[in-house]
C-alpha cells in the first residue's frame, strides 16, 4: 500500500522573509479564514480574535481595535504589538508599517473595508494579510475580517504495526480537522482537535486496500 498527503486548503510550506531587525520573520500566507466579533463585549474571550498567545484583537461598541491581552480600550497606539500597512503580503518587506490610527490618518475605519492590508506582530515577528469586511458605525460596535493563517508542515511520517503516523505544525488554541480519502474525491473526517502546542501528532490505521490520502484543514475561529 502507499500513502500521500493532500494539501487541500492548507499549503505545506513555510515562508521566511527578512525581519525589521535582520532576523528571519515568519510570513503567514496560508488560507484566509474569517472572524466576526459576536458582540462588542470586549472583555470576553468569545469576542476576541486570539491570533497568538499575546495578540487578542477586539473592539467595544465604539472606537477602534485594541489588544485585549494587555489593553482594556483603544488608545493612541492600539492595538498593542501590531503595526499596519496597505498592500499585499507578497510585498511585505517593502511596505510602510505604522500604527492603526496613523494608518487611518483621520479617516473612518469604514474606509478600510475591502482594502488589502498586512499586519506585523512586533514581538512575535509575524506578518499576515488582513481584509476588513465589516465595520459597523453609529455605536453598533463589532467588526469582521478575513486574515491569512500559518502554513502547515508535515514531519516524521512513519508506517508500522498497522498504523500510519505523522506530525504536523499547529497554532495553539486553533482547531484542525484531518480528513482521509482513497480517491481524492470523497473525504471523511477522521480527527478534529484543538491544538495545545506548536506540533501535533496523528495516527490512523493503515489501509490494507491501497492508497490513502490525507488533508488537514484549519477551522475558522468561532
Secondary structure as UniProt FT lines:
FT   STRAND          3..5
FT   STRAND          15..18
FT   TURN            20..21
FT   STRAND          24..28
FT   STRAND          32..36
FT   TURN            42..43
FT   HELIX           45..47
FT   STRAND          49..52
FT   TURN            53..54
FT   STRAND          55..58
FT   STRAND          66..67
FT   TURN            68..70
FT   TURN            76..77
FT   TURN            80..81
FT   STRAND          82..86
FT   HELIX           89..94
FT   HELIX           100..104
FT   TURN            105..106
FT   HELIX           109..112
FT   TURN            113..114
FT   STRAND          117..121
FT   TURN            122..125
FT   STRAND          126..134
FT   TURN            138..139
FT   STRAND          144..148
FT   STRAND          154..160
FT   TURN            161..162
FT   STRAND          163..169
FT   TURN            172..173
FT   STRAND          175..181
FT   STRAND          188..194
FT   STRAND          199..205
FT   TURN            208..209
FT   STRAND          212..218
//
